[in-house]
Amino acid sequence: MKDQVFQLIDQECQRQLDKIGLIPSENAVSEAVSSVLSSCLSNKYSEGYANRRYYEGNQIIDKIELLAIERVKALFGVPYANVQPYSGSPANSAIEFALLQPGDTLMGLKLTMGGHLTHGHPDVTFSGRYFNSVQYGLGADARIDFDQVRKLAHEHKPKLIIAGNTAYPFVLDFAKFREIADEVGAWLMADISHVTGLVIGGEHPSPVPYADVVMSTTHKTFRGPRGAMILVTERGLARDPELGKKIDAAIIPGLQGGPHNATTAAIAIAATEAATPAFKKYAQQIRKNANALADTLMEEGIPLVGNGTETHLMIMDLSSLGFGLGGQVSYAMDVAGMYANRNTVPTEPSSPFYPSGVRLGTPLVTTRGMKEKEMQKIGRWIAEVVRHVQHAELPQDKKARTKFLQQFRVEADQDLKLLEIAQEVKAMCRKFPLFAEEK
Ligand SMILES: Cc1ncc(COP(=O)(O)O)c(C=O)c1O
């Protein structure tokens, strides 16, 4: 009899196949990447770096890690790379550990306006508790308010400025960040986790000419394994020739132990896949799909933060349709076969836990081979769901919320309209495998 875990994995694969994944940070990997992840490389311990390991038997692992590093360096045009971070959060912590002393000041985008926890979110995170974190925000146009960034930078003299985000639909102006960092002598770190694939495909400006250090997760638009890479640019090395070594030391012994060698090998494979013309087409299609989805939603009367997108993601702003609707809409969407995540909007009238937005992205549906025509269908289905549950506003009375949501979910699970859409979604999904080879 199959172990229950395998049965559950089968169920999860089926779920992914039958539903439309619209979470902008998710993707599906190629068979090559997937097979490497379950290889014998997972059996090996290799603390340290190539030719400087604490364990014997790393002759082959050294070659694999060096290959991954060389490929990543060539892909981004940087002189130094570390491919060992376990994931994006430890990678950001390592950069902060390498560049800052406890109590030093860093600046990042506010979480509720699209920043990431590791960019200095106060009190509850490593970056917000061990450093003096100053957070910048967005202007009325939902774009980064550079006047505010400059003012805060001059006032607080940060040692590190982080340019990056997790829920921001516009391209980042790295040159402007550089200008401000130079005015106050700060390091500039670009966290391009979300847009790496777009950067490689030429659909988003590259931070490499401007930033000192670049971080990216490898499992989002890069379409690789769950992991991360840290790149040091020519500019960063010119400012401190030891910067690469400081980053390496921050990873191990600073924060991590043995690297995940299967992940390292999968990064090497993904880097080769990302260097192909097919990947460039993929990045272009992500953008076309995002535009098509955004246009359809707006035609259907669903407002978007910033009225659209310049990247792979968009955020539905449901605040004008009802109070605190994000959670109800994302739940109902999932019942209808389309999963996304609730998200704050920049002028959030409700709260981060019960926000008014839903974040949507096109990397995964594009990997499956869906194009503009499918995006229009998806946009119309989403609009139908929104209209269908728009009445389900969050109670103003905080004590009534838990019960209200429980009841909402019970009803949504049996809602005939939502289940009918789910059937249509499933029928469309049958035509699109999880990873469609580009023809
Ligand atoms: C911009 C950004 N940085 C860092 C991370 C953290 O990555 P991980 O979830 O792999 O720790 C994320 C993940 O959502 C992200 O969006």
The ligand as a Gaussian input file, in Angstrom:
#p B3LYP/6-31G(d) Opt

LIG

0 1
 C       10.496000      40.293000      -2.245000
 C       10.638000      39.055000      -1.425000
 N       11.762000      38.870000      -0.711000
 C       11.936000      37.783000       0.046000
 C       10.972000      36.806000       0.110000
 C       11.188000      35.649000       1.036000
 O       11.351000      34.478000       0.370000
 P       11.083000      33.063000       1.109000
 O        9.618000      32.934000       1.225000
 O       11.723000      32.111000       0.161000
 O       11.773000      33.113000       2.416000
 C        9.799000      36.947000      -0.622000
 C        8.760000      35.902000      -0.546000
 O        7.611000      36.098000      -0.691000
 C        9.622000      38.108000      -1.404000
 O        8.504000      38.305000      -2.101000

